[in-house]
Amino acid sequence: MESIVQDKSFKFALRIIKLYRYLISNKKDYVLSKQILRCGTSIGANIEEALGAHTKKDFLFKISISYREARETKYWLRLLKESEVINHNQFNSISADCEELIKMLSSILLTTKENLIKEKD
């Protein structure tokens, strides 16, 4: 059974791949496009690894990587928008999905940390 964050990160990765293809073919951008592809698809890959973790600490570590990759993706999206490589409509749509992932991952991180603290007590 897939989790909501797992499903959303997979769909987001598909959007990132489409953005990458658009940037390569229409904008001839090879540097920023590779950066956004790397971090945008890494979010879901690390969530998958977290879900297969053997310990809660390992889970926490992988989810924290996903969170950081989502933050980095947000940075590259902002850079693409501000440099006018993508327009506001393109940015707003994919950025909203990225923000949703950041909030979900932040909540998972907080809950997992709290649970680890409770287990130590």
C-alpha positions in Angstrom: 0.0 0.0 0.0 1.5 3.3 -1.0 1.5 6.3 1.3 0.2 9.7 0.3 3.7 11.3 0.3 5.0 8.4 -1.7 2.3 8.9 -4.4 2.7 12.6 -4.5 6.5 12.5 -4.7 6.2 10.0 -7.6 3.7 12.3 -9.5 5.9 15.3 -8.8 9.0 13.4 -10.2 7.0 12.8 -13.4 6.2 16.5 -13.6 9.9 17.3 -13.1 10.8 15.0 -15.9 8.4 16.7 -18.2 9.8 20.1 -17.1 13.3 18.8 -17.8 12.3 17.7 -21.3 10.6 21.1 -21.9 13.8 23.0 -20.8 16.0 20.8 -23.0 13.9 21.0 -26.1 12.3 24.5 -26.0 14.8 26.5 -23.9 18.0 24.8 -24.8 18.9 24.9 -21.1 21.2 22.1 -20.1 22.6 23.3 -16.8 19.6 24.3 -14.7 17.5 21.5 -16.3 19.9 18.8 -15.0 19.9 20.4 -11.5 16.1 20.4 -11.3 15.9 16.8 -12.7 18.4 15.6 -10.1 16.9 17.1 -7.0 13.3 16.9 -8.1 13.4 13.1 -8.7 15.6 12.5 -5.7 12.7 13.4 -3.4 10.7 10.4 -4.2 13.7 8.1 -4.4 14.7 8.9 -0.9 11.1 8.5 0.3 11.2 5.0 -1.2 14.4 4.3 0.7 12.9 5.6 3.9 9.9 3.4 3.6 12.3 0.4 3.4 14.4 1.5 6.3 15.4 -1.0 9.0 15.3 1.4 11.9 13.5 4.6 12.8 16.8 6.5 12.7 17.5 5.3 9.2 13.9 6.3 8.2 14.5 9.8 9.7 17.8 10.2 7.9 16.3 9.3 4.5 13.2 11.5 5.0 15.5 14.4 6.0 17.3 14.0 2.7 14.0 14.1 0.9 13.1 17.3 2.7 16.4 18.9 1.8 16.0 17.8 -1.8 12.5 19.3 -1.9 13.9 22.6 -0.5 16.6 22.6 -3.2 14.0 21.9 -5.9 12.1 24.9 -4.7 15.3 27.0 -5.1 15.9 25.9 -8.7 12.2 26.5 -9.5 12.4 30.0 -8.2 15.6 30.6 -10.1 14.0 29.3 -13.4 11.1 31.7 -12.8 13.1 34.8 -11.9 15.4 34.3 -14.8 12.3 34.0 -17.0 13.2 30.6 -18.3 9.7 29.5 -17.2 6.7 31.8 -16.9 4.6 32.5 -13.8 1.9 30.0 -14.7 4.4 27.2 -15.2 6.1 28.1 -11.9 2.9 28.5 -9.8 1.6 25.1 -10.7 4.7 23.0 -10.0 5.8 25.2 -7.1 2.6 24.5 -5.3 3.2 20.8 -5.6 6.7 21.3 -4.3 5.5 23.3 -1.3 3.0 20.6 -0.5 5.7 18.0 -0.4 7.9 20.2 1.8 5.0 20.6 4.3 4.3 16.9 4.3 8.0 16.0 4.7 8.4 18.6 7.5 5.4 17.1 9.3 6.8 13.6 9.0 10.2 14.7 10.2 8.7 16.4 13.3 6.5 13.5 14.2 9.3 11.0 13.7 11.6 13.0 15.9 9.0 13.4 18.6 8.4 9.6 18.5 12.1 8.9 18.8 12.3 11.2 21.8 9.3 9.5 23.5 10.9 6.1 23.0 14.1 7.2 24.8 12.1 8.4 27.9 
